[in-house]
Amino acid sequence: MKIKQNVPLVCTREPSIAKAYYEKHFGFKTIFDSDNFVGLRSADGAFEMSFMKPGDEEMMTPYDCKSLVFCFEVDDVDASHKALCNSGLTFVQPPTDNPWGDRSAITVDPLGIQVYVYSVIPVSDKFKAFVKE
């Protein structure tokens, strides 16, 4: 499995505060913005990070965002899921299409950090208004 990108996701009750801070002080640009989730990209495009409110059932059932999440983009989440299962990992969510524009599977590392493995798919009409870039 080749990881194309790692996007750290921080769970917080105030994603808009993080958005304002990183835009103002570090020049990040908003690439996705809803009431519950903010995606940011550095001005040079080299780094992305996200902030999400915990317990958002619409966005992440059965996802339980409590702290830091590693989001690994891969070419084929289904093939990666199969290979990781064959290596002995178990998943709390099998590959699932999500309306915000990815197909993801979720596992948990030995420290309790969730690992969100995903491939990009088209964003649903419902979520297109939140895409900013």
Residue frames relative to the residue before (quaternion, step in Angstrom):
aa qw qx qy qz dx dy dz
M 1.0000 0.0000 0.0000 0.0000 0.00 0.00 0.00
K 0.1712 -0.7700 0.6089 0.0837 3.54 -0.85 1.00
I 0.2680 -0.7475 0.5869 0.1579 3.57 -0.77 1.05
K 0.3060 -0.7764 0.5304 0.1491 3.57 -0.66 1.15
Q 0.7975 -0.0387 0.0938 0.5947 3.56 1.06 -0.78
N 0.1766 -0.7431 0.6329 0.1265 3.57 -1.19 0.63
V 0.0473 -0.7907 0.6103 -0.0112 3.56 -0.67 1.13
P 0.2565 -0.7703 0.5575 0.1733 3.62 -0.34 1.15
L 0.1615 -0.7640 0.6218 0.0598 3.53 -1.09 0.87
V 0.1232 -0.7927 0.5960 0.0367 3.56 -0.71 1.11
C 0.3079 -0.7430 0.5672 0.1772 3.56 -0.86 0.97
T 0.1377 0.7755 -0.5973 0.1511 3.53 -0.83 1.07
R 0.4984 -0.6486 0.4788 0.3188 3.57 -1.11 0.54
E 0.7691 0.3082 -0.1540 0.5383 3.62 1.26 -0.34
P 0.0576 -0.8294 0.5548 0.0322 3.65 0.42 1.10
S 0.6128 0.5706 -0.3559 0.4149 3.62 1.07 -0.62
I 0.6087 0.5367 -0.3561 0.4634 3.63 1.11 -0.58
A 0.6498 0.4988 -0.3128 0.4808 3.59 0.96 -0.83
K 0.6149 0.5558 -0.3357 0.4476 3.58 1.00 -0.86
A 0.6889 0.4826 -0.2827 0.4610 3.60 0.76 -1.03
Y 0.6476 0.5363 -0.3107 0.4433 3.58 0.96 -0.88
Y 0.7435 0.4164 -0.2368 0.4667 3.60 0.72 -1.05
E 0.6021 0.5252 -0.3638 0.4789 3.59 1.12 -0.50
K 0.7156 0.4727 -0.2609 0.4432 3.58 0.76 -1.05
H 0.8100 0.3405 -0.1569 0.4510 3.57 0.66 -1.07
F 0.8078 0.2567 -0.1233 0.5162 3.61 1.07 -0.60
G 0.5207 -0.7005 0.3819 0.3040 3.59 1.24 0.22
F 0.3272 0.7449 -0.5215 0.2571 3.61 1.14 0.45
K 0.2741 -0.7342 0.5997 0.1618 3.55 -1.23 0.61
T 0.4478 -0.6819 0.5115 0.2698 3.55 -1.05 0.79
I 0.1292 -0.8023 0.5802 0.0543 3.57 -0.84 1.00
F 0.7690 0.0492 -0.0490 0.6355 3.59 1.30 -0.31
D 0.0766 0.8198 -0.5585 0.1007 3.58 -0.78 0.98
S 0.1274 0.7417 -0.6476 0.1198 3.55 -0.59 1.23
D 0.7142 -0.4285 0.3080 0.4599 3.58 -1.21 0.00
N 0.7833 0.3727 -0.1508 0.4742 3.56 1.07 -0.76
F 0.7936 0.2041 -0.0765 0.5681 3.60 1.21 -0.39
V 0.0435 -0.7724 0.6335 0.0107 3.55 -1.06 0.87
G 0.1152 -0.7661 0.6297 0.0568 3.57 -0.93 0.98
L 0.0866 -0.8078 0.5831 0.0022 3.57 -0.85 1.02
R 0.1205 -0.7655 0.6282 0.0697 3.56 -1.22 0.64
S 0.5088 -0.6421 0.4772 0.3180 3.57 -0.99 0.84
A 0.6651 -0.5363 0.3452 0.3883 3.58 -1.16 0.62
D 0.7168 0.4261 -0.2545 0.4897 3.60 1.05 -0.71
G 0.5071 -0.6877 0.3930 0.3398 3.59 1.30 -0.02
A 0.5048 0.6989 -0.3943 0.3182 3.58 1.27 -0.01
F 0.8103 0.1904 -0.0601 0.5509 3.59 1.12 -0.55
E 0.0757 -0.7695 0.6323 0.0490 3.55 -1.09 0.78
M 0.0343 0.7648 -0.6433 -0.0048 3.53 -1.26 0.53
S 0.2059 -0.7862 0.5773 0.0788 3.53 -1.23 0.56
F 0.1526 -0.7528 0.6351 0.0819 3.52 -1.32 0.54
M 0.0076 0.8164 -0.5739 0.0642 3.56 -0.85 1.00
K 0.4745 -0.6310 0.5309 0.3080 3.54 -1.15 0.69
P 0.4434 -0.6868 0.4981 0.2891 3.61 -0.95 0.79
G 0.8249 0.3070 -0.1928 0.4338 3.53 -1.26 0.46
D 0.3923 0.7011 -0.5035 0.3180 3.60 1.10 0.58
E 0.2887 -0.8129 0.4801 0.1589 3.56 -0.12 1.28
E 0.6262 0.5383 -0.3569 0.4368 3.61 1.00 -0.69
M 0.7286 0.4535 -0.2476 0.4496 3.56 0.91 -0.92
M 0.8888 0.1207 0.0218 0.4416 3.58 0.66 -0.99
T 0.2660 0.7437 -0.5769 0.2081 3.65 0.95 0.49
P 0.6208 -0.2467 -0.7416 0.0612 1.76 -1.66 1.90
Y 0.2670 0.8141 -0.4737 0.2038 3.55 1.24 0.41
D 0.1025 -0.8019 0.5883 0.0217 3.58 -0.82 1.00
C 0.1054 -0.8363 0.5379 0.0099 3.55 0.22 1.31
K 0.0045 -0.8338 0.5505 -0.0418 3.59 -0.47 1.20
S 0.8125 0.0298 0.0094 0.5822 3.60 1.05 -0.57
L 0.7941 -0.1753 0.1900 0.5500 3.55 -0.56 -1.19
V 0.0818 -0.7603 0.6431 0.0407 3.55 -1.12 0.78
F 0.2583 -0.7248 0.6100 0.1892 3.58 -1.02 0.77
C 0.1327 -0.7829 0.6063 0.0437 3.57 -0.80 1.07
F 0.0843 -0.8176 0.5695 -0.0075 3.57 -0.40 1.28
E 0.2327 -0.7594 0.5929 0.1324 3.56 -0.66 1.13
V 0.0213 -0.7792 0.6259 -0.0258 3.55 -0.97 0.98
D 0.6315 -0.5465 0.3869 0.3909 3.57 -1.24 0.34
D 0.8125 0.0630 0.0283 0.5789 3.58 0.92 -0.94
V 0.2737 -0.8013 0.5090 0.1543 3.59 -0.13 1.25
D 0.6267 0.5426 -0.3535 0.4335 3.60 1.01 -0.67
A 0.6671 0.4782 -0.2989 0.4868 3.59 0.93 -0.86
S 0.6465 0.5110 -0.3191 0.4680 3.59 0.99 -0.79
H 0.6243 0.5339 -0.3273 0.4670 3.58 0.99 -0.85
K 0.6653 0.5044 -0.3029 0.4596 3.58 0.87 -0.94
A 0.6742 0.4908 -0.2977 0.4647 3.59 0.88 -0.92
L 0.6675 0.4927 -0.3041 0.4681 3.60 0.96 -0.83
C 0.6207 0.5155 -0.3411 0.4824 3.61 1.04 -0.69
N 0.6551 0.5133 -0.3037 0.4638 3.58 0.99 -0.85
S 0.6716 0.4746 -0.2987 0.4843 3.60 1.18 -0.52
G 0.6751 -0.5353 0.2778 0.4247 3.58 1.29 0.08
L 0.5136 0.6378 -0.4343 0.3753 3.61 1.22 -0.02
T 0.2114 -0.7174 0.6410 0.1726 3.51 -1.29 0.46
F 0.2904 -0.7655 0.5574 0.1382 3.55 -1.18 0.60
V 0.3777 -0.7004 0.5576 0.2362 3.55 -1.15 0.69
Q 0.7625 0.1126 -0.1101 0.6276 3.56 1.33 -0.20
P 0.3441 -0.7195 0.5592 0.2262 3.62 -0.77 0.97
P 0.7097 -0.4155 0.3089 0.4777 3.63 -1.19 0.10
T 0.0274 0.8013 -0.5857 0.1184 3.51 -0.75 1.22
D 0.3986 -0.6873 0.5505 0.2562 3.59 -0.98 0.84
N 0.1333 -0.7975 0.5869 0.0409 3.57 -0.91 0.98
P 0.5320 -0.6796 0.4034 0.3039 3.59 -0.90 0.88
W 0.6320 0.5449 -0.3430 0.4314 3.63 1.17 -0.36
G 0.6859 -0.5576 0.2543 0.3924 3.58 1.25 0.28
D 0.7101 0.3553 -0.3331 0.5085 3.54 0.94 0.83
R 0.3004 -0.6665 0.6425 0.2297 3.50 -1.40 0.27
S 0.0064 0.8538 -0.5150 0.0757 3.57 -0.51 1.15
A 0.1325 -0.7108 0.6810 0.1161 3.46 -1.45 0.36
I 0.1885 -0.8041 0.5581 0.0804 3.59 -1.01 0.77
T 0.0240 -0.7539 0.6566 -0.0043 3.51 -1.05 0.96
V 0.3246 -0.7245 0.5733 0.2026 3.57 -1.30 0.17
D 0.3790 -0.7307 0.5188 0.2307 3.57 -0.84 0.98
P 0.7128 -0.4761 0.2933 0.4234 3.63 -1.22 0.22
L 0.6630 0.4891 -0.3075 0.4761 3.61 1.20 -0.36
G 0.5750 -0.6015 0.3702 0.4130 3.58 1.29 -0.12
I 0.4840 0.6418 -0.4462 0.3934 3.60 1.28 0.16
Q 0.3744 -0.7286 0.5276 0.2250 3.55 -0.82 0.98
V 0.1687 -0.7492 0.6352 0.0824 3.54 -1.13 0.82
Y 0.1587 -0.7939 0.5870 0.0047 3.51 -0.56 1.36
V 0.0832 -0.8013 0.5924 -0.0001 3.58 -0.31 1.28
Y 0.0823 0.8415 -0.5212 0.1165 3.58 -0.62 1.10
S 0.1950 -0.7039 0.6652 0.1546 3.49 -1.45 0.33
V 0.4997 -0.6618 0.4741 0.2960 3.56 -1.08 0.73
I 0.0011 0.7469 -0.6648 0.0107 3.54 -1.12 0.87
P 0.6756 -0.4819 0.3334 0.4474 3.63 -1.18 0.17
V 0.4797 -0.6469 0.5248 0.2755 3.54 -1.17 0.76
S 0.4656 -0.6667 0.4974 0.3022 3.60 -0.99 0.79
D 0.6663 -0.4995 0.3677 0.4140 3.57 -1.23 0.42
K 0.6212 0.5717 -0.3336 0.4194 3.59 1.01 -0.82
F 0.7672 0.3707 -0.1863 0.4891 3.61 1.01 -0.77
K 0.4529 0.7121 -0.4482 0.2948 3.63 1.19 -0.20
A 0.6216 0.5627 -0.3463 0.4208 3.63 1.02 -0.67
F 0.6686 0.5103 -0.3028 0.4481 3.60 1.15 -0.50
V 0.5713 0.5855 -0.3781 0.4333 3.60 1.24 -0.38
K 0.1570 -0.8261 0.5397 0.0399 3.57 -0.66 1.14
E 0.8017 0.1264 -0.0679 0.5803 3.61 1.15 -0.32
